[in-house]
Amino acid sequence: MILIGQYDSPFVRRVGIALRLYGMGFDHRPWSVFGQADQVAALNPLMRVPTLVLEDGLVLTDSHMMLDHLDRLVDAPLFPRTGMARTRALRLATLGTGLAEKAVSLFYERRLHEVTAPDWEARCARQIGQVLAALESECPAAWWFGALGHADIAVACALRFVTEAHGMTLPPGLAAFSIRAEALPVFAEICQPFQAP
């Protein structure tokens, strides 16, 4: 497999971490949608990362779809397979990826426009704040559902992006959660300091 994208993306990072935890070999190509746009577009018409090229050449273009595919290849997936446990984990992962999406949107609004749209900027900032508050209110002492899973990884990757791209201070529970996650060897390995395009 080939994983395309830089690890400062919370979406690329969550897939890279899952691949390592599953012991699946992959080549990493740290292409940027700015610096290597043509190369990314040749594989992914959405021209975004992550992009995952499977062994048979099939290209997957969304981090959740990638994790769903990988989960079907292992005996012990990082998302529960069925039932309310799966629903709860997907809900939490959606909050994590939603937090990341809003943080990315806010970054690009500020980075790519000389004059920002105040209403959009305020809306993104409010959404980020609301998700952080919701996650803080549920934050566990260790991992959300007992053992480290995709939901924890999604939240941890989003928290790192929020703090690095926006310099935000996390509430205490999430700050402790982030420190726990980032201390894991796989998080240290699949990591890249945020680089603004």
N, C-alpha and C positions, 0 to 999 in steps of 0.2 A: 504494500500500500504506500501511497504518497500523500502526506499531509502538507497542504499548501497554506501559508500564512504565517505571520509573525506571532510569537507568544505573548506580545503585549496586548493582543486581542483576547478578551475574556472568552470568546467563542472558540477560537483556535486552541487556546490553552486548555479548555475543558476537554476537548477531543484528544489532545496530546496526552493529558494526564490519564484519561480512560484507556488509551492504547497501552501506555506503560503499565498501568495497574493490571490490565488483562494479559500482559506479557506478549503482546502482538508486535512483531517487528514492522517498522515503517521507515521510509525516508522522509526527512523533513526538508521542505523547501521554503525558506523564510521570505517568500515574495510579498511585496506590498502592492495593494491595488493602486497606489500612486506610482511607485518606481518601476513596477513590472506589470503594469495594467494590461498590456497586450498579451503577455504570457498567461495571465490569469484569465482573460477574456477568451483565449483560445480553448480553454477547458471548461469555463463556467460562464455562460452567457449573462448571468446576473452580475458578473465581474465583482464578486465579493469573496471574502474568506470567512471561515475555512472552506476549502475545497478538498475533498478526499477522493483520490483516484484508487479504485479497488484493483485487485490483482487481474481481473478480467477486462479492465479498462473502463468500466462503468464509473461515472463521475457523480458523486453526491455533493449537494450544494447547500445543506443546512445542518447546523451542528446537532440539532435534536434528531434529525433523520439519520445522521451518522451514528449517533449513540444507539438508536433503535436497532440499526443494522448490526452494530458490534455486539449488542446485548444478545442477539439471537445466535451468536457464534460461541457463546460461553455457557458453562453450566451454572455459574453463580453471577448473574448480571447485577449491575449497580443500581438498576431500577427494579423494584418488584415486578414480577410478570403479570399479576392479576390483582383484582380486588381493591378494597379501599386503601390498602397499603400503597398500591401503585398510584391511585388517585391522589393521595396525600403527598407522595414524593413528586409527582408531576406538578402539582400545585406549587410546591415550594420551589422547584426548579424553574417554573414559569416566573415566579417573583424574582428569582435571581437573574434570569436572562432578561426579563423586562427591565430590571434595574440597570443592567449593562446597556441595553438598547437606549434607554433614556439618557444615560451618561454619555454614550457615544454621540447621540443626537445633539446634546447640549455642547459637547466639545466641538463638533463640526460647525454648529451655529456660530460659535464664538471664533473659531479658527478661520473659517472660509468666507466670512462676511465682514466687510469693514464696518458696516452698520448692521447690528443685530436686530431681530424682530423681538421687541420687549415682551410681547404677549407669549410668543413661543418659548423664549428663554425662561420666563416666569413659570410657564406650564411645565416644562421639563424639570426645572428645579423643584417645583412642588411635587411632581410625581416621584422624583428621586427621594425627597424627604419623607413622603408618605410610605414608600416601600421600605426605607430604612427603619422607620418607626414600627411598621408592621413586623418586620423581621426581628427587630430588637425585642418586641413584646413576646415573641415565641422562642427566642434564642436559647438553645440547650446548653447544658454544662459541658457536653462533649460534641457528639454528632446528632443530627436531627432525629434519626430513626434507629439509633443504636450503633450501627457501624457506618463508616464512611461510605457515602453513595453519591450518585450523580447530582442529587439535589444539593448536598453540601458543597460539592465541587463547583457547581454553577454559582452558588452564593459567594463562595470564597474568591472565585475568579472575578466576579463583579465587584466585590469589595476592594480588591487590589486596584482594579481599574479606576474606581471612584476616587480612591485616595491619591493615586498617582496622577491621573489626568486632571483632577479638579482640586486637589489639595484638601479634600474634606476630612474632618475629624469624625471618626466613627463613634457611635454611642458605645458605652463600656462593654456590654455583652457581645456585640458584633466585633469590637476591637479584639477582645479575648479570643473569639472564634477565629478571626482572621489570623491571629498569631499562631494558634494551634495548627491551622491548616498549612500556613506557610512554613512551619517548622518540619513538616513531613518531607522526607527525601524526594519524593516524586514531584512535589510542588517546587522544591529548590531546583530540580533538574529541568522541569518544563517551565521555564521562567525567562522573562526578558524585561528589563526596565522599560517603562513607557517611553516611546520615541514619537514625538509629534511630527506628523508629515509636513 
